[in-house]
Amino acid sequence: MLKRIEQVELGAIQDPEDTTIVDSEITIGDVMDLDGKIEGESVEETSRWLDAETKSFLVSMFIHLTLIVGLASYTVVTQPEILRVLIDSSPIAEEQLPIDVLNEIAYSDAPTEEIGANSVGQADMALSTATVLADISEIPSIPVDVSIPNGDFTVSVDIKTAVGITEAPNAVKGMTGVGETGTDGAVDRITYELLQAIEQRPTLVVWLFDSSVSMMKRREEIRDRFERIYRELGIVQEEKKKRSTGMDQSQVLLTGIVSFGKDVKFLTKTPTADLSEIRAAIDDIELDESGVEMVFSAIHTVADKYKSMRVSRGVNDPERNVILITITDERGDDTNAAENAISLCRKFGIQSHVLGVPAPFGREFTYIKFVDPDPKYDQTPDWRQVDQGPETLVPERVQLGYQDNYFEEPVIDSGFGPYALSRMCYETGGIYFSIHPNRKTGRRIDNREVEAFASRMSYFFDPETMESYRPDYVPDSEYLSRIQKSPMRGVLVQAAKLSRVGTLDKPQQVFIKREEATFIRELTVAQQESARLAPELISLCSMLAEGEKFRAKETSPRWLASFDLSYGTSLAAKVRAESYNAMLAKAKRGMNFEKKESNTWNLRPSDSIGQDSKMEKEAKLARELLQSVVDLHAGTPWALLASRELEMPLGWQWQEGFTDLTPPKPQPNRPTPNNPPRPASDEEARMLKPPPPKRPATKI
């Protein structure tokens, strides 16, 4: 028996490190039975080996074995369940963000003079407070050497944009054609722009006033608004005083006053924050009667003088926003200097706004209602010519008629300001305000409604509609390059540059048949006018017909409207002249009156072209082109002119009538009791007060 127990003990403790027991035969019952048998057989035999030390060992071994077996059993039972849960659980769905890996890189050892958006400031100078985004930025590319001696690398678009090889397609641009009826609305918007600028950093604003006589009224209006402007801006200054330290807060907004005409004059020696000094400077503007407005020279001079303020030179001389506000009513006599002024403002991040006038559609000049500002002189309104257009770099529309009297031609709003000034605002992130006191859309403005010193404009258009027809505000070289790349544009510009082609504005329409020979001679003389116009109109239409072949490739609504209107009106004028000549030729061949008393042939406009199939085809095309302009470009100057053209028939027809060849002789005026004789000239002169003198007309 002792031998069996020794064997069991050896088997039970064979490997005390192993927590998994496979062949163990010991249980609680076995141990209890074992003890009983030992005691029953022989106490003597047990006492020899089951001493106190052995009992302690066995109890300790039993307790440890029980704990080990229990722990081992727990691990074996629960582990499969844990594994099953882990296997059956669906993974958590997480959106994988794309990882941009830069595989292409280029660099240049040449130092650059500018960083960021062509500024000398920080990254925030890349933005403008304006809200209009250009479809394509037209900033000239900056040449950068990207060659690498040990290999050739392809430079990605992003890298090109970053280093300035190309410009970002969403570069922020300014706004043009913002219509206002007076200076109040424009000045309020300018105040808002200044508020935004002051929130960004300290600001210098320079007001450039046109010193011509026609600007007296507007200068006074702006001067009277200055107190309100700077009171509103003072609110921001006080707030910034609370939030900033280390600088004289009265200098948060500085102002300069400049006048220009033939010369440029700085009326504030240094920029100031004193409102009384600012108003006094405006009052000191002297009238320039030279009639010359060097607006771009003034802008360049001011920008060059204050460009250093774009760089910080210490706590009390921080980096500043520099904003130029030009007030003028003409396009400027130095548009050849516009490119340099624009480049300088862009280089130093100087924003340029203009409070200007609307440019007449497709015209270089219009007329303003001039009333002498000095009451000592004659106050009778007079129309004076002023240069306020055109709205494009080169003419983009064929103009017909009104060769001898441009004043009779209806003047309509182009929807934008003069080209160079508008481009200045657009390229520098500024705003061009098109101000006219009679701005009303949807109806004709009569000349009697035009206010003093306002330009003669018959129609105005909604600025939101016209935004889609904005001219191409790009450098001159790029503008001409786009024209060269488009055959349709090239043909249109070539045709538009021709001197005004005449039309049958007032053709002879009444022919009295006293005798056959006189009647024929009169018809022949009338034919000479249409014969003179025919070659010019035929050449013009042939030129535009070549451009029509490439029309399908054009996408700009402005260029499409201009081409269709030009081609349609040219064809209409050609058909009218040719059909007029054909009707006179028909009369020369002989026509008989149906009524015995008739002695006069009247030529009246008609929709009938006659039997000429070529003219009928051209008339149909002209109507289709003009109607497409009306339908596709509603609410624009092109649609207005096209609708007018459609109202005039293209053909002619003869109508017989009667003319009394022996009218009664007019009776001489005889005085009546109710119509006493006029006083003698010397007595009349003594009765009337002599009129005030009238100053000689000069360019204004």
Number of C-alpha atoms within 10 A of each C-alpha: 10 11 7 8 11 11 11 15 13 10 14 18 14 12 11 13 8 11 15 16 16 6 8 13 10 14 11 10 9 11 12 10 12 13 12 11 11 17 14 9 11 10 11 10 12 15 12 8 12 14 10 10 9 11 12 12 10 15 11 12 14 17 10 13 18 14 12 18 14 13 13 15 13 11 10 11 10 10 10 11 11 10 10 10 10 11 10 8 8 8 8 6 6 6 6 6 6 6 6 6 6 8 8 11 13 16 13 12 10 9 7 11 8 13 15 15 22 16 21 20 20 12 11 11 17 15 14 19 17 16 12 16 15 17 11 13 18 19 18 13 12 12 10 16 12 19 13 12 6 6 6 10 12 11 15 14 12 15 17 18 14 15 19 22 19 19 21 18 13 12 19 23 24 25 25 30 26 20 25 21 15 18 22 14 14 23 19 14 14 20 18 16 18 21 19 13 21 20 14 13 15 20 24 25 22 24 20 26 26 31 28 24 19 27 18 16 12 19 20 12 14 18 17 12 15 17 15 13 18 17 12 14 18 16 11 17 21 13 12 17 14 9 7 10 10 7 14 12 17 14 18 23 25 18 21 22 25 23 27 28 24 20 14 21 19 18 20 17 11 10 19 19 16 13 14 11 16 21 16 14 19 21 13 10 21 14 16 18 15 14 17 20 25 20 31 26 24 27 28 19 14 22 24 14 10 16 19 15 17 20 17 14 11 9 11 12 14 17 20 26 25 25 24 22 23 25 25 23 29 25 29 24 17 15 16 12 18 20 16 14 22 26 17 18 25 20 15 26 26 23 26 29 27 26 25 27 27 32 33 28 26 22 20 17 20 25 20 22 21 22 19 19 15 8 9 10 14 15 16 10 14 14 17 18 17 19 19 24 26 25 29 24 19 16 20 25 24 24 21 19 15 16 14 9 8 13 13 8 11 15 22 24 23 28 27 30 34 29 22 26 26 30 30 30 25 26 26 27 28 28 30 31 31 29 24 23 16 21 21 15 14 10 10 12 18 12 12 8 11 19 17 18 26 18 29 28 26 21 21 25 21 17 19 12 14 18 15 11 19 19 19 16 22 20 19 12 8 15 15 15 12 13 15 13 10 15 19 25 24 19 21 27 18 18 23 22 14 13 11 16 18 20 24 16 11 6 14 16 15 16 20 18 17 11 9 11 10 13 17 19 12 17 18 15 11 18 21 12 17 22 14 13 18 20 11 16 23 16 12 23 21 13 16 23 15 14 19 18 11 14 17 9 11 14 9 12 14 19 19 19 24 20 28 25 26 28 27 29 24 23 28 29 28 28 26 24 25 22 23 28 21 19 20 20 15 12 15 17 9 9 10 10 13 9 10 8 11 15 19 20 22 16 19 14 16 14 12 14 24 14 8 10 10 10 21 18 12 16 24 14 16 26 19 15 20 26 20 17 25 23 12 13 21 14 17 23 23 23 22 16 17 25 17 11 20 18 8 13 17 28 24 23 17 19 12 18 17 15 15 8 9 6 7 7 6 6 6 6 6 8 10 8 6 6 8 9 10 9 10 8 9 8 10 11 11 9 10 8 8 8 9 11 10 12 9 5 10 10 13 21
